[in-house]
């Protein structure tokens, strides 16, 4: 850990069209650390661009750089943060961008950095710079196929919200930049401090890297009150029977109508949704506890290990044991 009189230099890249939250999200997390600890330790965050002229982000907000790429290249960088930018065509197709000038400077600055972290589609910039060759990496789910196609030497995993491979971290999209930044804080200053920062951000929990981008609570939800009530009922009674008949009585409809409602509004049967919700809770317990499979199965409403295993194979094409091993590998590597 740094002493109370020192701080870690974080360089965040700026370039035209950069996603604004990719820049401000990590910066806010790092700034809150010093406020939370109450002393001089923490981070010095600077924004670097090709020139000192204002940079227009994807949101149309202009941001002033603190120094140029060339000036940053003579500094000792503790953490280099590489955000991303995308282009959306008239058919709403998203493609990640990797400006050759930015790629060049990332390659240069990486040689001065102790740790490198990409945010969202910033992984495409790291890959273009050759920094992800032979490494496991993630990015926003919408551009994962592009990353794999453009850079076959990169092991792309679109599921986790962030991945650490040695000294290089890659994060998924949008608000997961906060989770990635909190993980960096935890590595530098410990879990307790990171949790205090999370509370200041009004984040209900600090998610581990193995948390999926495709978690059940993050799926598109119905706007109808009836379906919202049913989903909340499922969440509150995961360890119970939760049969189609039970849910139909809860919604005051027939079983056939209930199935039609679930298919229309969620695109799946009631039984499939219940199983997905139970798998999501089981995933969280496998990621964050040392509970036995028997205890996990019981706590999530599967009741038997065999039922838990079959659900994991159906939903995730893996076993609970393999999933837990994979998460721990991803979170503790390097």
Helices and strands as residue ranges (DSSP letters): E 7-13, H 20-37, E 42-49, E 55-56, E 62-63, E 67-68, H 69-72, E 77-82, E 86-88, E 94-96, H 100-110, E 113-118, H 122-128, E 136-137, G 141-143, H 144-150, E 155-156, E 162-165, E 168-171, H 176-189, H 191-200, G 216-218, H 225-236, H 244-251, H 255-266, H 270-288, H 293-299, H 305-316, H 320-332
